Amino acid sequence: MVTFKIKDFFYRGLVFSLLFFSFGTALAEMVKIPSGNWKPFLKDGATKLNKVVKVNTFYMDVYPVTKQEFFAFTEKYQEWKQGKPSSLFVDAGYLAEWKSGKPNQSELSTPVTYVSWFAANEYCKSKGKRLPTEAEWEYAASIPPNGKSQKEIEAVILKWYGEPRPSVLPNVGRYQNKLGVYDQHGMIWEWVYDFNNSSVTGDSRQDSDIESSLFCGGGSLKANDFSNYASYMRYGYRAGLKGWYTAKYLGFRCVSDQKI
């Protein structure tokens, strides 16, 4: 009888530990991005063409922030609930897919979109984190999957650009690089802290249709690699954003200087 109780206690404790571990890591997992060199796709006013930038070690969320996670944020910080923020911080499309102020149950593990830079920034701050800089995001995004090359990344991006966009995004966890970061490519655009750091066309920040007309990078004279069409598209999209904009395929993830 004593032996059974000990075994039973041990078994239940083991199950609880495994469940707790899985639950905790699923919600808050981050990956270490080791320091390295990165060559910006475009030069800005402070850098020279082809200059290599040193990116220091940082930690990045494994997944884009999901609707479930962002909903929990709005429940705690109700000034960010749908319909609450000032038009200075969000446009009329903020959380547009949420009916009655909350996401559909079947979409909780999909990336949150229709979120402005201001809302994304506040979410990250609430977690003790921050939005990644453009250099950090691009540096991590340049790391290919295991056993693959940069060409694989370009193929994933160009396939995404060329296929019809789904009305409902898939759950996070599709594309993975060799460091264990998921879905930087092939699912959504993502906010970065200094999203308007570089201008692709010179006038693109005056454009108004951010879903269809901000992909105009081919004429840039400031590019380090004219063959990298995928980056033209990404930089062109960012160049036209304003901090209060929201869009159907625009989400975010957080980073930190230390693991949290």
C-alpha positions, 0 to 999 in steps of 0.5 A: 500500500505504501509503495503504491502511494509513493508511485502514485504520488511520483506519477502525478508529480511527473505528469504535473511537471510535464504539463507545467513545462509544456504550458510555460514554454509554449507561452513564453519561449524565446531563442538566443540569437548569437551576435554576428555581422549583417549587411543592411539591404539599404543604406540610410543617411548614417551608413555607407553603401555595403557597410557591415553592421554588428548585431549584438546577442539578443533573444527573440520570441519563437513565434509571432504573437498570437491572438490568444496572447494579445487578447490576454493583454487587452484583458489586463490592459483594457485601454488597448481593447477594441474601440478604446485606443485613440485614433492617434495610436490606431486606425479604424481597422484595429483588431477588425477581425475580432467580433464582440471584442475577442478573437474566434476560438478556432483562431487563438493560435494564429498570429494577431494582426490588425495591430498598430506599432503603438499597440505592438510596442505596448504589448512588448513593454508589458512583457518586459521586452521590446520590438526588434530593431530592423537590423535584429529582425533582418539578421535573424530572418537571414538565417536559413533552415537546417541544411538550407541556403539563402535561396531557400529563404527567397523561395519561401518568400516569393511563393508567399508573395505569389499565392492567394492570401488566406482569409484565415491565417494558419496556426503559428509553427510552419517555417523554422530557421536553424536557430528555432525561430518560426514564421519570420517568412511565409505568413505575415509582415511584422512590425520592427521598432524603427520601421521607417528607418529606410526609404525605398522609393523616396515617396513611398511613405506618402502612399495610402494603400499599404496592402497593395501599393507599398511593394515598389522597391525595384527602382531604388539606387540605395540597395546593396543587392539588386537581385534580392527582390524579396527584400525589396518587397519587405523594405518597400512595405515598411517604408510606407507604414505609419505607426497607427496603421493596421493591416490584415497581414501585419503582426509582430513579435518581441525581443529582449536583451536577456532571456525572459 
